[in-house]
Amino acid sequence: MTARATPRDAGSVSVMVAVLVPALLLVFALVVDGSARLRAISRADAVAAEAARAANTAVDTRSPSVGVDTATAARTAADYLTRAGHPGQVTITGPRAVRVTVTVTEPTTIGLLGGSAQATGTALAQLGVGTRDGGLP
């Protein structure tokens, strides 16, 4: 009878799979949950910018100098944030400028980094008046 030769690397593939599969699943989970964080950042910036633009539609043309009607601008931006469903803060920073800060929470799919991703976005909208040059007051 001849002795059967056993390969020396028997079982090496199963060890490699046992190590690599959990590592690849971890990387996949991080990518999926990380994309929720990026979505929250993008959404926060977009909502803040749109609320600031909405506030700048409250232009006061009755006074000698064109500016933003501050009460209407704050109310308009707050209404936009309410309709968007995100909490935020509206600050009138000058006669022609409105700053909006908003917090957005997005749910994560896998939940490895937590059940949700939260981001804060800030936007400043300034009302430009004039058409003669690029340096509007």
JOBELGI-V583691 format. One record per backbone hydrogen bond with DSSP energy under -0.5 kcal/mol. NH is the residue of the N-H (numbers start at 1). CO is the residue of the C=O. E is the energy in kcal/mol with one decimal. If there is no record, write none. Layout:
NH/CO/E ; NH/CO/E
This chain:
10/7/-0.9 ; 12/9/-1.9 ; 15/11/-1.3 ; 16/12/-1.8 ; 17/13/-2.5 ; 18/14/-2.1 ; 19/15/-1.4 ; 20/16/-2.9 ; 21/17/-2.2 ; 23/19/-1.1 ; 24/20/-2.9 ; 25/21/-2.3 ; 26/22/-2.2 ; 27/23/-2.2 ; 28/24/-2.4 ; 29/25/-2.4 ; 30/26/-2.3 ; 31/27/-2.2 ; 32/28/-2.4 ; 33/29/-2.5 ; 34/30/-2.2 ; 35/31/-1.7 ; 36/32/-1.0 ; 37/33/-1.4 ; 38/34/-2.1 ; 39/35/-2.2 ; 40/36/-2.1 ; 41/37/-2.1 ; 42/38/-2.4 ; 43/39/-2.6 ; 44/40/-2.4 ; 45/41/-2.2 ; 46/42/-2.2 ; 47/43/-2.8 ; 48/44/-2.3 ; 49/45/-2.2 ; 50/46/-2.4 ; 51/47/-2.3 ; 52/48/-2.1 ; 53/49/-2.2 ; 54/50/-2.4 ; 55/51/-2.1 ; 56/52/-1.7 ; 57/54/-1.2 ; 58/55/-1.6 ; 59/57/-1.7 ; 60/67/-3.3 ; 61/59/-0.8 ; 67/60/-1.3 ; 68/95/-3.2 ; 69/58/-2.9 ; 70/68/-1.1 ; 73/69/-2.9 ; 74/70/-2.5 ; 75/71/-2.0 ; 76/72/-2.8 ; 77/73/-2.5 ; 78/74/-2.3 ; 79/75/-2.4 ; 80/76/-2.1 ; 81/77/-2.3 ; 82/78/-2.1 ; 83/79/-2.5 ; 84/80/-2.3 ; 85/81/-1.2 ; 86/81/-1.9 ; 89/101/-3.0 ; 91/99/-3.1 ; 93/91/-0.8 ; 93/97/-1.2 ; 94/97/-1.1 ; 97/94/-0.7 ; 98/125/-2.4 ; 99/91/-3.3 ; 100/123/-2.7 ; 101/89/-2.6 ; 102/121/-2.8 ; 103/87/-2.5 ; 104/119/-3.0 ; 106/117/-3.1 ; 108/115/-1.9 ; 114/111/-0.9 ; 117/106/-3.4 ; 119/104/-2.5 ; 121/102/-2.8 ; 123/100/-2.4 ; 125/98/-2.8 ; 127/96/-3.4 ; 128/126/-0.6 ; 136/134/-1.6 ; 137/129/-0.7
